[in-house]
Amino acid sequence: MDMHRIVSSTTSFSGKVRQNKMTKQPDRRFHCGLISENRNVLFGISMVMIILFHFSEDYHTAVEADKIGNIPFWGRLVMQYYRYVRSIGVELFVFMAGMGQYYSYSRQPDILNYYKRRATRVLIPYAILAVPFWFMKDAILAKAGAAEYFKDLFFFTFFTDAEHALWFIGFILAMYLILPVVYQLLYKDKKTGILWFVALIAGVIFASEQIRLQDPETYLGVEIALTRIPIFIVGVYAGKWIKEDKKISNLPLWVFTLLSLGLKIFIVKTETGNYIARYTDIFYALALILILTILSQMIIRHIVGLKKVLTLIGAYSLELYMTHVTVRGIFKNLKISTWHVRCYVMVVLLAILLSAGLKKSAESVTEWQSS
């Protein structure tokens, strides 16, 4: 941050002031570069939101199954979290991933080198964790054969059986695969970039809708990934604005944020179908990113302990995601009630411990591989 960028007082929507050299008037516009500056904190928040969502999902399922009699006050808060926040942490995570891939590829636009870096980052920790996880789940718990094990390991059952345990890994690998093409379409020609941006989003939504209408059963299995492709593209497109620290006037952002939050409330109140809610969540996610960026800049950064914790979670977010969903999956397979707070705390603590070991192991393999 240069000498002219300081934290704004309470009147600034962006939470940042840039002093104009001639007029000495503060620039109160939102600085897009703040999103990148608070990247690890935002990743940390999104991971916390995902973990809370999984608990709210399990709690909601227990309520629906009449396993919980009188719902306590905190339980009602959990139910409201499930209703209004839900899995939006995934959208935040995917947006940040898209932004990060813009940074990564724009710095070194070599396709093969990019694929190698991304595969190393994801496949090594996935292999370390997934090989024993699927063996435990398929061979030990489910008593399934080798065929089922390999289908799970290589994501075939995501398409055939709606197996979602580690769906995000397959999804993000697919996004890495298409990133160079998306990058070229968006940035090869400034004049056509915005047109390609709209065309890509529209094309994905159209294709998803055709699958939903023609093959509803398949759609129910894959929509968790298909409907997240647009927010990844948005992240890639926004990456340039963020990297160049574009300035946006506060009024349009306030209007956009309020309208997006209002739209989310409307979608929830009217119980609109999930196939529409997924796409309107793009606006909800962008509004939350703006709000969380401002909170990170104005408040969280000044609470040293909180910032350190969220930054640490952000740094371990991929590993923590993988260990969290696998531990939770094993608990559920063992019929352990993950809607119980104590049981879920065990899930989280085990996931944290395993994520540290997973990251260390993956880094050791990567160092050995490059030596």
N, C-alpha and C positions, 0 to 999 in steps of 0.2 A: 504494500500500500504506500503511495507516494506522499509527499509532504502536504499535498492539498486535499487528501482524503482523510476525513476525521469522522468519528461517530456523531450522527446528528442528534439533536435534542428531540423531544417528544413530538414535535410538529412534522417531522419528516417521515413519510411513508416508507422510504427506502432504508431509513436508519443510517444514512451515510451523507456526508456533505463534501462537496468538492469546491474549494474556494476559487472563485474566478479572479485571475490576476489583475484584470483591468477594473472591474466594478467592485471587487471584494464581496460580491453577493454569493451566498452559498448555493450550490447546485443541489436541489432537493429531489431530483429525479431518482428512480430506482436504477441502480447499477447492476447489470446482469452478471458481472464478474463476481459479485458476492456469492452467487450460487456455487461457483467453483471454489471460492475461498472457504466456504463452509461445507465442502463436499463430504468429508469424513463424518462430520456431525450429522448431516442429512442422511447418509447411509446408515448411521447408527440409529437414528430415530425411525427410519423405515423398517429396520430389522426389529426393533422393539415393537413397532406397530404390528408386524407380521406375527410375532410371538403372542401378543395380546389377542390378535384375531383368532389364532388357533385355539386359544383357551375359550374365547367367547363362542366359537363354533361348537366346541365340545360341550360347553355349558348349555347352549341353546338346544343341542341335540338331546341332552339329558332332560331338559324341561319339556320338550316336545314328547319325549317318551315317558313322561310322568314319573321320572326317577327322583325329582325334587318336589317336595310338597310346598311348603311355604317359602317363597323366594325372598331372601333377605334384601335389605336396602342395597348392599353392594352387588347382589345378584341382579337387581334391576338395572344397575349401572352397566353391568356386563352385557345384559340383553340390549341396552341402548347402544352400546359400543358395537355389538354385532349388527344392529340395525342400520346405524348411520355411518360408522367408520368402516366396518367390515374388512375386506382385504385390500384396501386402498394403499397400504404399505407396499404391496407388490408393484403397483403402478409407479409409486415414488422411486422404488428400487430400479425398475426397468428404465424410467426416464433418466436417472442418474447414470445407469449403465450406457445408455445411448449417447449421452453427453460425453462420458469418458472415452467411448470408442471413437467419437469424432476427434477428440484431443489426440488419442493414440495414433490413429491412422493419418491425420493431417500432419503430424510431426514426421512420420516415416511411412509414406504411401507406397510401400513395397508389399504386394499381396502375399507372397510366400512367407516373407518375414513376419508379416502381421498374423497370418494363420498359425505360424509356429509359436509365436509369443502367446496368442490366445489359447491355443490347444494345451500348451504347457501349463498355463495358469489354471485351467479348468479340469483337464483330463487327469492330471496327476493326483490332485486331492480326491477327485471323483473315484478313480480306480482304487485308491487306498481305502476309501470308505465303502464304496458300493460293492466291491467283491465280497467282503465278509457280511455286509448287511443283507444282500440278496440271498447269500447262502443260508444265513440264519432264518430269514423269512420264508424262503421257498423249501429248502432241504430239511430244516429242523422243525420249524413251526407249522408250515403248510403241508409237509411231506410230499411236495411236488417233485417232478423229475428234473433232469438236467436241461431239458428243452425249455421248461418254464423259467429256469434260472437264467439262461442266456437271453431269452426274450425280454425278461425284466431288465437285465444288465444293459442291453443295447436298445432299450426304449421301444421295442416292438409292442409290448403290452399297453403302452400309452395309447396307441391307435386301436388296438383290438379289444382291450379290457378296461379302458379308462383308468389305468394304473397311474396315480398321480404322486406317488411318494417322492420321487426326485424329478418331477416333470420339468422343473425350472432349468436343470442342467442341460437337458436336451433342447429346451427352448433357447437358452442363451447361446448355445453352440450354433444353432441354426441362425440366430441373429448375427453372430460373428461371421458366419459363412456368407451371408448376403450383404454385409456391411460395405465392402469395396464397391459393389454395384450401386447400392443406395447412395454412397458418397459421390460417385461419379455423376449420377443422375441429378443430385441436388446441387453440386458445386462445379461441375464442368463448365456450365454456362450460366452466368448470373441471371440472364433474362428468362431462361426456361426453368430455373431451379424451383421457383415457387409453384410453377405449373406441375412439375414432376412431384413435388411435395403433396399437392392436392390429389394428383392422380394416384400416387402410391397409397395414400390413406383410403381414398374412395375404392380403389381396386381391392384392397384387403377386406374392407367391409362388404363389398359386393360378393367376393368369393366366399366369405364366411356365411353370408346370408343364403347363398346358393346351397352350401353344404347343409345349413340348418333346415332349409325347406325340402331339399331332396333326400337327405339322409339324417333325420333328427337324432337317431341313436348314436351315430358316429360323431355328430356335432356335440352332443352332451359330453363326450369323452375328450374332445380336442379343443373345445371353446376356451378353456382355461388358458391355453397358449395362443390360439388364433386371435382372440380379442385383445391380447396385449401387444401384438405387433405394431399397431398404430402409435402407441405411446413411446415405443422404442424409436420409431422414425421421427416422432416429435422431438425426442431427446437429441438425436443426431442433428436435426435441423437447428435446434436451439443452441447446440454446441458452439456454432460459429458466433452467435450473438454473445454467448457467455464468455468465450475466449477473447473476443474483441471488446468486452466490457461495454456493450451498448447501453445507452441511457433511455429509459422509458418514463414518460410523464406519469405522475402519481394518479391523476384523475382517471385515466383509462384503466389503470391497474386496479384501483379501488372498485370501479364499476364492474370490471371483469370478475374480480374476486367475489363480490357480493352476488352477482348474477349466477356464478358457478355454484356457490354455496346454496343459493335459493333453488337452483335447478336440482341439486342433490336432495334437498328436503322434499321437493315436489315429487321426484322419482320414488323416494321412500314412502311418502304418504299415499301415493296413488298405486303403490305396489306394481310398478311397471316391470315388465319382463326383464330377466337378467341379460338377454341379448341386446337390449337397448341400454340398460344401466351400465354395462361394461364400457360402452363408447362415451356415454355422458360422463363417466368417471375420469375421462381424459381431462376435462375441464376442471373437475373437482380436484384431481391430482395437481394440476398446474397451480390452482388457487392455494392449495396446501403448501406447495413448494415455496411460493411467494411468502406466505405467512410464516412458515418455519424458517426460511432464510432470514427474514427480518427479526424473528425472535432469537435466532442464533447470533445475529450480529449485535443486537441491542441488549440481550439479557444473558443467554447461555454462555457467551464468550467471557463474561465477567464472573461467572460462577465456576471457578477453576476445576473443582471436583467433578461437577456435572459434565463440563466440556471434555475432561479427560476420559470419563467413562464412555460417553457417547462416541468420542473419537476412536477409542479402543474397540468398541463394538463395531464401528464402521470399518476399521482396518481388518477385522476378523469376520466381516459380514458374510462372505461367501462360505467360509468354513462353518460358521455358526448356523447358517441356513441349513447346510447339509446335515450337520450333526443333530440339529433340532428336529427336523422332519423325520430323520431315521429313528432317533430315540422315541419320539412320539409314536411313530408307526409301530415299533416293537411293543411299547406299552399297550397300545390299543389291541395288537394281536394277542397279547397275553391277558386281555380282558381286564386290564387295570383301568380304573375310572379316572381318566385324565381331566374330567370336569371337577374333581376334588382339588381344592387349592393345594393341599400338601403333596398330592401326587404330581400335579403340574409343576410345582416348584422343583420336585425331584427331576422332572424332565428337563427343565431349564438348566439346573445346576450340572447335570450330567452332560448336557449339550455344550455348556461353556467349557467344562474340563476337556471334553473330547475335541472341541474346536481348537484349543491350544495345542494339543498333541497332533492334530491333523495338519495344522499350519506348519508346525515345526517339521513334521515328517515330509510334507510336500516340498518345503524349502530345501531339506537335505537331499531329496531325490533330484531336485532341479539343479542343485550345486554339483552333485555327482555326475549328472547327465552332461553338464556344460564343461566339466573338467577334462 
